[in-house]
Amino acid sequence: MSARTLPLLFLNLGGEMLYILDQRLRAQSIPGEKARKDEWTDVDRKRVMNDIITTMFNKKFMEELFKPQDLYSKKALRTVYDRLAHASIMRLNQASMDKLYDLMTMAFKYQVLLCPRPRDILLVTFNHLDAIKDFISDSPGILNQVDETFRQLIETYSCLSDGEFQLIRQTLLIFFQDMHIRVSIFLKDKVQNSNGRFVLPISGPVPWGTEVPGLIRIFNHKGVEVRRTEFTTDGNYVTPQREGSFELYGDRVLRLGTNMYSMTRPVETHMSGSSKNLASQAKTPCCFLQENIAPNPLAKEELNFLARLLGDLDIQKPTGGETGFRLNLFTTDEEEEHAAQTRPEELSYKVINIEATQEPGRRAELSRILGELEVAEPRPASAEKGEDLLALMDGL
């Protein structure tokens, strides 16, 4: 497992989340002069995108994210994105949030599978960040935050070897291996089967720096080529014209990671047959099921206390009479309600509400308990990964 995988996973999934939210916000927006108080306008859309991107690229948050560490559990990472999606006036219910996370994960899983080289995962990340910069092109302050993350990516990953990138790709595929959600765009394009598994192409450009298959070279014991043999392939392979740019600005060449959503192309998700079977097998020794057990109340208190240890950071809430706008990722409210009722409970992500606001009574009690403890060593490694980052997210 690579300790350098988490930033790439977080940024790419975050990019996919922003693509989806932008598409849905545009689809549901009403011209400002015609909109009622509870309806979306383009001004609201821009505000939501700016707020989420500002939170996502917060300097302190990014510094914590880029520290070498193992991947978080699926449940912890899902909770981080729940916090991120609700960093503005937008509100999603459980069914829409589940659908949003399904679309995010399946899109990035497909991109990782199709990367010609493991190193190209970095180009996929750059494509996401390039698109995010387009969302906030009129906000110089937020642009500087994204550019700073760009520089951190280049500094951190440009020196890694191909073997290290292969380990990163393997770590990502292990994370995604139990996820087989069917997505309408993939099904219509025939790149996904009805069981939720992807169809990988056998044609197209070969990885940069390699040759089109069809030639075997035979060498003698002195390393001199003595004979060549050609063979035919079933695929139609071509040599790429140039390598994508790994600089702050440049042509990435690779299209993976660009925005695949449009106003005229609705996206639906469906549980695959294999996932339904997985949910019905309660005794299956699978971490995906184990992570959805009811949360331990003590763990919740630990997360609350971690938030306070970061300096009593205040949570920004809607001001004045704002109550937050509701966003529906389904075509109708009925579809959303049906999805919430039919989704297997084992596959729904239980989100823990972590209270990072100041509560003198509870804080005093926890402080008293802490004072009675003798801390002789760091917290055990068995504590769930992601708690520190979740606490930090609560304070942004």
N, C-alpha and C positions, 0 to 999 in steps of 0.2 A: 504493500500500500504506500502511495506517495503522500508525503506531508505537504506537498505544494499544490494539491488539487483543489482545495476549498475555494480560493479566490476565483478560479476559472468556473467552477460550478455555480457559485453565487452570482457572478456577473452575467453569465450566459442565461441562466434561468430568469434573472431580473430583467434582462433585455427582452426575453420572450414575454414576460408578464406585461411589460410596457407596450409591446406591440398589440397584445390582445386588448388591454384596457383602452388604448388609443382608438382601436377599431370600434369597440363597443360604445365608447363615449361619443365618437363621431356619428355612429348610427342612431344614437338616441338623443342627440342634441337638437335643440329647437332654436330658431333665430331669436336673438335677444329681445327684440321688440314684441314677439309673440309668446314668449315663454312665461308660464306661471312660476310662482315662487318655488314649487317643488319639481320643476323640470330643468333638464340640463341645457346649458348654453355653451358656445365655443369658449367663452371666457372661463366658465367652470372647468371645461376640459383642460385648458392650459394651466389653470391653477392646480388641478389635481396632478397633472404630469410634473409640473415644477416642484410641488411639495414632495412627491414620492422620490423623484430623482435627487432632490436636495438631501433627503434622509438617507437614501441608498448610498450616496457618495460622501457622506459625512466623514471628515478627516479622521476623527478619533475612531470611528467605526471601521474605516478602511485600514488603519494601522493595526487594529486587533485582528482583522480578517487576514492580512498578509503574513501574520506570524506563522511559521511552520507548525502544522498541527494536523491531526487526523480529521477525516470527514465527520460531520455531525450525523446523528441518526436521522432517518427520514422524518420522524415526528418533530424533532427539534428544528430541522431546516424548514419544514412546512409551517411551523409556528413563527419563524422569522419572517417568512413571506406574508403571513397573515398580518403581522405588525406593519410590514412595509405597505401592503395594499390599503391599510386603514390609516396611513400617515397624513391623510388630508380629509376633506369633507365627504369623501366617497365612503359608502357603506355597502358591504356585500354580505348576504346571508350565507349559511353553511353550504347549501347546494351550489351556489354560484362560485364560492371560494374553492370548493372541491373541483369543480369543472375547470376553473382557472388554473389550478395547480396541475391537473391532469394534462391540459394543453401545453403548459410550460415544459413539463418533464418529457412528454413524448416528442415534442419538437426538438429539444436539445439532444435527446437520446438518438434520434434519427440523424442529426448533424454529426454526432460523435461517430456513429457507425459508418457514415459516408466520407469521413475525412480521408483524403488520399494518403497523407502521412500523419503520424501522431503529432508532429510539430504544427500541423495546420490547425489544430485546435486553438492555437493562439490567433490565427487569422479569423477564425469564427468569432472569437471574443472581440477582436478589433471591429468586425462587421457590426456586432451588436452595439459597441460603444460609438461607432460612427453614426449609427441611426439614432442613438440616444442624444447625441449632440445636435442632430437636426431637430429633435423635439424641443430643444431649449436654445435654439439659435439666437433668440432675442433676449437671453438672460446671461450676460457676461459672467456674473458671479458664479452661477451654477456651471457654466462652461469651464471655468477654471478648475472647479472641483473634478469634473470628468477628465480634463487634460492631466491633472495631477495623478489620477488613477492610471491613465494611459502610461505615464512615465514610470510609475511603480511597476506596471506589467512588463514594460520593456527592460527595466533594470533587473527585475527578478527572474524573468524567463529567457531572455536573449542568450544567456550564458549556459543554459542547460543543454545537455547532450541529447542525441536522438533516443538513447536508451532511457533517459529520465522522462522524456515526453511519452515514450511507450508505456512506462509505468503509470504515468498520469492517465493516459487513455484507458489502461486496464482497470485502474481504480474507479474511473467514471462508469465503465461498463458493468463492473460489479455492483455499483450503487443502483444502476438502472435495471438489472437483470430480471427482477420480478415484476416489472411494470409493463403491462400489455393492454393499454387502453386504446380502443379504436377511435380514430379521429377522421371525420368526414373528408377533409381535404386529402389526407393520405389515401383513404379508401377510393376516392374518385380518381386520383392520379395513379391508382393501382401500384402504389409503393408500399402498401400495407395489406396483409391478408385479413380474412374475417376473424382469425384468432388473435389479432392484435400484434402479430410479429411482422417485422419489416422485410421487404423484398429488396435485396441488394443488387445493383446493376452489374452486368458483366461487360459493359461497353463504356466508352467515354475516355477522357484524358487519363493517362497514367500519372503516378506521382512525379513531381518535379525531380529531375536528376536521375530518372530511370528510363529504360528503353521500352518501346512497344514489344510485347512478347511475340515470339515466332522464330527465334534464332537460338541455337545451342552452339556454344564454342567449346572445343575440346583442346586441352593443353597437355603437353608432355611434362615429365618430371622436372624439367628446367624452367617451367613457366612459359614456354613458347607455344603460341597457338598453332596447332597442326591441322585442324579440320573444323569445318562448320557444317551444321545440319539445320535445315529449316523445317518448321512444322506449322500447321494451320490451327487457328484458334476459333472458337465459336463467337467471341466478342469482337466488336469493332472499336479497337483502341486507337487513340491518337496521342501525339506528343504535345504537351502544353506549350503555349507560345512563350510564356515567361513566368517567373516566380512572383507570388504575391508579395507586397511590400509589408515589412515588419516595422516600419517607421511610424511616427506619430501621424503623419499625413502621407497618403499614397494609395495606389490602386491595389486592392487586396486580391484581385483576380478571382479568387474563390467566391462563389455566391452563397455558400452555406452560412447561415447566421443573419442573412438579410430578411427584411419583413415580408412574410408570405401571405399576410392577411390583406383583404380589401373590403370595401363597403358592400360589394355585390356578391361576396362569397361567404355565406354563413358557415360556421364551424360547429359541429356537434361531436360529442364524445359518447361512447357506449362501452359498457363493461364487456370485455371479451369473455368467451366461454371458459377459457382457462382461468381467468381471474375469478369468475363466479365459482368455479370448482374450488379454487384456492380458498375462497371465503367460507365455503361450506365445510371444509376439512379443518375443524377446530383443533385437531390434534397434530396437524402438520407442523414439523419442527422448522418453522420459517420465521426469520427475524421480522419480516413484513407484518406478520400477524402479531408477534410478540410485542411489537412496539405500540400497538393500539390498546393495550390493557389500560384500565382506569388509572389515572395518575395518582401517585402517592402524595397525600396531603403534606407530608414532611418535605418532599421535594419541592412542592409549590412554595412553601415558606422559605426554603433555601433560596429559590429564585428571587422571591421578594426581597430577602435580606441582601443578596448580591447586588440588586439594583440600588439599595441604600448605600452599600459600601462604595459605589462609584461616585458618591458625592451628592446625594439627594437631588438628582436631576429632575427638573419639572417636566411634566407631560404637556405638550401644547394641545389645547382643545379648541373646538370652534368657538369663536367669540360672538358676543351679542346674542341675537336670536337664532343663530345658525344651528340646525339640528343634524345636518349631514344629508347628502343626497344618496339615494339608493340606486345601485347599478345592478341590472339583471343581465347575466351572461347567456340566458336562454331567450328564445324567440318570444315566449309568452310567460306570464306568471304561472299558468297551469303547468307548463313544462317544467318550470323550476320546482314547483311543489311535488310533481310526480318524481322528479329525479331525487329529491330529498327523501321521499318515502321508499323508493325502490333500491337505493344504493345500499349494498350490504354494510351492516354496522361495523364489521371487522375491517372494512376498507375505508371507512370515513376517518378523517384525522380529527382527533379530539384536541381542541385548542384550549390550553390553560390560560385563564386570564390572570396575568401577573400584575399585582398592584404595586406600582412604584411611587405612588403619591405618599405624602407625609401623613402618618397616622400615629400621633404621639403615644397612645396607649399600647398599640402592638409593638411599636419601635422600642419603647421603654422595656417591655417584657422580653423582647429578643435580646436587647442589650444586656439585661440582667442575666439571662441564661448564658450569653456569650462570656460574661465576666466570670461565671462560675466554672467555665471550661478551661482546661489547661491545654493549649495548642502546642503540641510537641513536634508536629510534622505537617507538611502540606496535605490538602484534602486528597483522599484516595483516588486513584485513577479510575475507579469503577463508577464515579459520578458521571451522569449523562453528559456526553459531549455537547457543547453548544449552549450550556447554561449561562456562561459568562457573556457570550455574544448576545443572547436573548435579553439578559438584564441590561446590557448596554443599549440595545435597540429600544427598550422601554423608556429610556431616558432621553432619546433623541426627539 
